[in-house]
Amino acid sequence: MRVLIAGGGIGGLTAALSLLRHGIDVEVYEQAAELKEVGAGVQLAANGTRVLHALGVGEELKALSCEAQGKEIRHWQTGETWKLFDLGPVSIERYGAPYFTVYRPDLLDVLASAVRRAKPDAIRLGARCRGFTQDDESVTLQLENGAMVRGDALIGADGVHSGIRQALFGADRPEFTGVIAWRGIVPMERLPAHMARRVGSNWVGPGGHIVHYPLRAGRLMNFVGALERSDWRIESWSARGTPEELIADFRGWHPDIQAFIRAIEVPYKWALMVRAPLERWTVGRVTLLGDAAHSMLPFLAQGAVMAIEDGYVLARCLAQYDVETALQHYESARRERTRRTVEGSAANIYRFHNRALADPEEGRKFINQEWASQRIAHRYEWLFRYDATTVEV
């Protein structure tokens, strides 16, 4: 069996490594001339790091990451803090795997290196996919340079703007959420010393929220700020904003946030869009993975982890069944879980941006209600306990 993967991001490379580990030949076609990720952070809960350890890259990634000790909720104006949950040793004890905060380029490098160790020529760069055809026996991927590549299955891991998805199901119609997001990376020494902690902080406020967490063994701090605005509709991680615009968007927030924002040299912004969940991902020998199948808002910190889970479950299915049966089993195993994650991510807009947070006293009541221990468990336990390496396929 030979599997073709369109897209060399986190999901595509996890799928490639998983397939190679299961003894299945794979080729990855990435349109970029070099493998690179945006300079931003990503959170990997136990359900993701469990897969990476199973693939033999967990320890390598750990050396480049921060093992988060916990997560907390903070009031946007007063800075008051509520514990969301403990991590660190607690994550390993409770879920059997750690919780990492990772610089996205580091994660991509670790995955790409592992794929190349298993098959040196598996990743083909500068290979933009133009389309595909399939029949009962194979699928043929057409590249923009005129080359034709034949395989037994094609996986569309080509992201939120997936060409494979559109070829299967037609043009999508993303809807603007009315929220834009800002991102930036800051060397830790530029921040107040008391902010240099190995925890993830989520500052919640009326009409916006900010998440920050450490990367690269605490040498960097990642910033993501979401704000309700209607005047920016570009869904791209590479669109630059200005420091002045970012400062204006979060004027009035806590002094620690002001210090953080002033330390960001180059902020980027993008519009948050939502897409209706697909009724199906698979047609014959072609299926989708990661954001191509189930893009979600970044409000559960599970987008990258869902792609990692997808890649491992897909490989298990292809190792067990014939191609078309395998792809149907893969979709059946993943569709409901990812749909629930998409919905859970969207539901957090209400919690993170609630107008009750404008008043400190009402804000305290709201946070105590929404982040009570039972509600936290209901929102997160089912995510963290999932095991892609053993779930029934």
N, C-alpha and C positions, 0 to 999 in steps of 0.2 A: 504494500500500500504506500502511496505517496500522496501527501496532503499539501496543498498550496494555501498559503496564508497571505492575504492582502493587508498589509499594515504591520510596521515594525515598532509599535508602541508597547506599553506595558502588557496589555492583554495579548497581543500577537506574539510577543516573545515568550510570555509564560506558556501559551499554548504550544509554541514550537518546542520549548524545553521539555514540557510534559510529554509531548508526542515522542520525542527522541528518547526520553527515559523509558517509555513504554515500547521501544523498539520499532517505532513507525517513522519512515522517512518523511522529511518535511523540507519545504522551501518557503522562505519569507520574502515577499516582494514589497519593498518600501520605496515610496516615491522620492523621499529626500536623498540628497547626495551624501549625507552623513547621518548616523543615528544620533539624535539629540532630543532632549526633552526640554520643556520650558523650565526656566530657573525658578522653581517653586517647590513647596513642600507637599508631602502626601502622608496621610496617617494610615498605618497598617495595623488593624486590630488582630486579635488572635486568630480569627477565621482566615486571615490572609497570611500571617507569618507561619501558621501551621503548614500551609501549602509550600511556602518557600523553604522551610526546613525539610519537608518531604522531598523537595527537588534538589537538596544538597547545597543551597546557597544562603541559608539562614544565617550561619555564623559569619560568612563573608559580608553580608549586608549589615549585620549587627555592628561590626567594626566601623562602619561608615555612618551609623545612625545614632539616634538617642532612644534609649529604652524608657519610655514615659513612665513616670511614677504615679500619675493620676491626671484627672481632668476636673476642671472647676467651672462654675458659673460665676460671673461677676456683674455687678450693676454698672451700667454704662457711665453713670455720673458720680456715684459715691465710692465706687470701687469695692463695696462690700462683696464678700466671697462666700459661696456655698460649694461644698464638695459635690461633684457629680458622681465620680466613683474612683476608687483606688485602682492602680495598675501595678507596674513593676512586678515584684514577686507575687502579688495577688493575682495578676493576670495568668501567670504560669500555673499557680496552684489551682485556680478556679477553672481555667479554660484550657490548660495544657500547652500554652504558647504565649510568647511575649507580645507587647504592644509597642511598635516602633513608630517614631516620627522620622521621616526620611526625605532627603533632598531628591527630587524626582530624577535628575540626571544620574545620580549614584545608583538608584534602583535600576534604571535602564542599562547602565554599564555592566552591572552585576549579571543581569539576565542575558545580555548580548554576549558577554564573555563566556558564560556557561554554555550557551547555544553553540558558539564557535568551537569550544573545546570538544563538544560532542560531534559536531559536523562543521568543519572549517568554512565550507562554502555555502552554508545554509541560508545566509542573509544576503539578498541581492539588492544593492542600493541604486538609486537613480532609476527605479523601475516603476513607473506610474502605470496603474491599471486602467485600461480603456473600456473593458467589457469582458464578457465571457459567454460561452455556449456550453451546453451539456447534452448528453444523450444517456442511454441506459447503462453505458459502461464507463464513462469518463466525463470530465469537465475540462474545458480548454480556456485558459486565461489569456486574454489579448492585452499586450502591453502597448504603450503609446509609441514605442520605437518600432513597432511592427512585428516584434517577436511573438510567438505563440507557445504557450507552455501547457503541457497536458498532465493531469493528475487524476487521482481517484475522488478527491473532494476539494472544495474551495471554501475557505473560512474568511468572511468579511470582518476583519478586525481593524477597519479603516476609520474608526472614530465617529464623532457626532455627525459629521457631514458625509457619511459613508456613501461612496459611489456604488458599492455592491448592494447595499440596502435599496437604493433608489432604482437600480437595475431590476431587482426582484419585485419591488412593491410600488414603484413610482415615486414621484417627488413627494417629500414630506412637507408638512405645514407647521413649522414651529411657532409657538405662541410666546410672546414676550410676557414675562412675569411681572413687569413693573419694578424689577430689582436689578441693579447693576452691582458688580463685584470689583473690588480693587485688590491687587496683590503686590507684594514687595518682599525683598530679602534684606536683612540688616545684620552686619557683623555685631556680635553680642557686646563687644566692648563699647559700642556707641550708645548702648541703652543704660538706664539707671541700674546700678548693681543689684538692687532687690528684684529686678525682673528676670535675672539669670537663673531660672529654676527649670527643672526637668518635668514640667507639667504643661498640659494643654489648657489654655484659658479661653473661655467663650464669654465675651462681654455682650450682654443683651440690652437692647434699648428700644425706645419707640421709633419704629420705622427703620431700624438698622441693627446690625450686630458686627462684632469683630472677633476673629479667632486668631490666636498666635500660639506657636509652640516651637521648641528648639530643634535644630538640625545639626548634623555633622559633629556629634559628640559635644554639642553645646557651643560651637563656634559661631553659629548663625541662628537668627530667629526669623521664622516665617510669619508673614502678615497676610491675612485675608479679611477685607472689610466689605460687607454687603449693605446696600442702602437703597431705599425705595426712591427711584427716580424714573422719569418717563422719557427723558430726552436723549438716550443713548441706546441704539438698537443693534450694535455690531457685536456679533458672537465670535469673537476672536481673542485668544490669550495674548496676542502679540501687539495689540493696540496700546500705544503709550498715552498716558495721561500726564498731567503736570502736578508737581508737588503742591502748587497753590490751589488747584482744584480739589485735590485730596484733602488738604487742610480745611478748606471751606466746607466740604461734605460732612466732616466730623467735628466741626466747631462746637464747643460746649461739652465734649466728652472729657473724661477724667484726665488729669495731667499726665499720667503714665502713657495714655494713648496719644496725647499731643506730642510727648517726647519721642515716641515710637515713630509717628508719622513724619516728624521733622528729620528723622534719621534715614528715611527712605530716599535714596537719590533718584531712582527711576521707577515710578509707579506705573503699573499697567491696569487697564480696566476692560471689562467685557460685560455684555448684556447676558442675563440669565434667561434662557429659553426653556420651554418644556415641550415635549412631544408626547402625543397620545401613545400608550403602550401598544406595541404591535400585537395583532391577534396571532401571528405566527412568525417564526424567524427563518424557516427552512423551506426550500423548494428543491426536491430531488437530492442532488449531491452538493448543494450550496447552503450554507447557514451563516449566521451572524454571531458576533461575540462582543462583549464589553459595550462601550458607548454606542456602537453601531446598532446594537440590539435594544438597549435599554438605558439611554442617557438619563441622567438624574441631576437634580440640584445638589450642590456640595454641602448639604446641611445635615447629613448623617455620617460624613467622613467614610463613605463606603463605596464610592464610585470605582476607584482603582482596585479595591478588594473584590468587588463583584466580578471584574474582568479577570482577576487572578483565579478566583473560584471557577469561572467559566472555562478557562483554559485547561485546568486540571480535570474537571468533570468531562469535558469533551474528549480528552485523551483517553480517559478510562473507558468511555463508551466506544471509541474507535478501536480500542484494543480488544473489545469483547464481542462486537457485532459486525455484520457487514455494513458497508458505508451508509446506505440510506436508512437502515434500521438504527444504526448508531446515532445519526443526526437527529432522528425523531426522539430517541431515548434521551439524548442530551437536552433537547429543547424541553421535553416534558419534565426533566429533573430540575431545570433552571428557571422556567418561565414564572412560576408562582412566587418563588423566593425573590427574584429580581423585581417583579411587579410590586410586591410588598415593600421592598426597599425604596423604589421610586416614590411610592405613596408616602412612606414614612419621612423621606427627605423633604417632600413638599409640605407635609404637615408641620414641620418645624418652623416654617415662616411665622406661623401664629405664635409660637412660643418665643422665638428669638426677637420678634419685631413688635410685640404687643404694646398698644397704647397705654395700658395700665402701668408700664414701666416708666412713664414720664414723671410720675409722682413717686418719690422714694418710699413712702409708707405703703401705697398701693402696690408698688413694684415688689416690695418684700413679700407681701401676701401672695402675689401672683407667682413669684419664684418658689416660695415654700409649697405652694399647691402643685405647680407643674413639675417640680423636681423633687417631689416626695419619693422616698426609696422605692415604693411599689410601682410608681409610674416609670421611674428610671429602669427598673428591672423589666417591665413590660416592653419598653422601647428597645432595649439593647441586648438582653440575655439571649434571645432567639438568634440574633446576629452573631454574637461572639462564640456561641456553642456549636455552631454548624461546622461539620468536618467534611470538606470536599473530598478527602482521601478515602472516606468509608461510606458516605451517603449512598443509598441504594440507587443504582442506575439501570 
